[in-house]
Amino acid sequence: MDASFTVLLIIQLILISFIVLIMYVFLINNTCINFDKRFSNYSLTSSKDEVTPFFEKVYNYLWNLVKKISKLLSKSEIIKKYGKKFDKYISYDKIDKKSGIDYISIKFIISIMLGIIYILSTLIRIDFNIMFLLLIVVGSFFLLDIYFGLEYKNKRKKIETDLLSAIIIMNNAFKSGMNILQAVSIVEKELDGPIKEEFKKISIDIKYGLSLETVFNRFYNRVKIEDVKYITSSLSLINKTGGNIIRVFGSIEKNFYDKMTIKDEMESLTSSSVFMFRLLLIMPILLCLIILILNPEFFSPLIHTFLGRIIIALILLLFSLYILVIRKVLKVDV
């Protein structure tokens, strides 16, 4: 029994290490690939470019595995349609190397591995629960969705913050007698982050001969920011009725600046309320954890009785309603 316990524990550790490695390689911007090369300048025997570093070998092996799974999954039209949801998370310079189906393959690998870990752990404890297994597999399958959702939210926030700077640069370029393509190129060179990548896409769309209205409408569909929709409407009005683009962008710059100022003032006024909301949000969870640590059997009547489960469901419902209502009240719409 001790030997089997040790073997199962080792297998679990190997699988957990494999999952951590997959998430590290594919989610943290592949930073480990150039690990050897970064330190080559400080070593006596520097890494040669023709020699493949260890971490790159690991990455290539895992990526080949993902590609093989993606090839099988791509035969399904439903999965191909679902994979398009992840295309917006792929940066422009990697669009030829990655696809949305690759991320679905990673989701399957993580969920299957965690399911195997749970099955192995139940062999040790002998308390297998099929519903809990399904919960682990399905829940872990959507881990990447949560991660990418948060990343996409941060990306939109950065674009929204840098959009005013982009409009100021474009307006100054127009005042200097430059055309729209030159103005977009200057923004692409001057700014960094997600806004740089988006304006690179805008530049390519313009070079392909698309109208300004279409180009910025595609920009809006990618980021879903209302300020971009305002730019699109203004450019559409210019195309239909004619007008001075310098004056229009000057008006856009003024409106964006006023909106940003009001938004900052509103956020500063509600900052204390937001802090109290977050504190009150964490306190019940923290209190439950402390009680569980001090007395693990304290919540047993709630968990093991039908009435207790109903009470737990009502508590979770009221807690969710509290979060939704308070977030709605504290939301700043400018």
ABEGO torsion letter per residue (X at the ends): XAAAAAAAAAAAAAAAAAAAAAAAAAAAGGAAAAAAAAAAAABABBBBAABBBAAAAAAAAAAAAAAAAAAAAAABAAAAAAAAAAAAABBAAAAAABBAAAAAAAAAAAAAAAAAAAAAAAAAAGBBBAAAAAAAAAAAAAAAAAAAAAAAAAAAAAAAAAAAAAAAAAAAAAAAGBBAAAAAAAAAAABBEAAAAAAAAAAAAAAAGBBAAAAAAAAAAAAGBAAAAAAAAAAAAAAAAEEBAAAAAAAAAAAAAAAAAAAAAAAAAAAAAAAAAAAAAAAAAAAAAAAAAABAAAAAAAAABAAAAAAAAAAAAAAAAAAAAAAAAABBBX
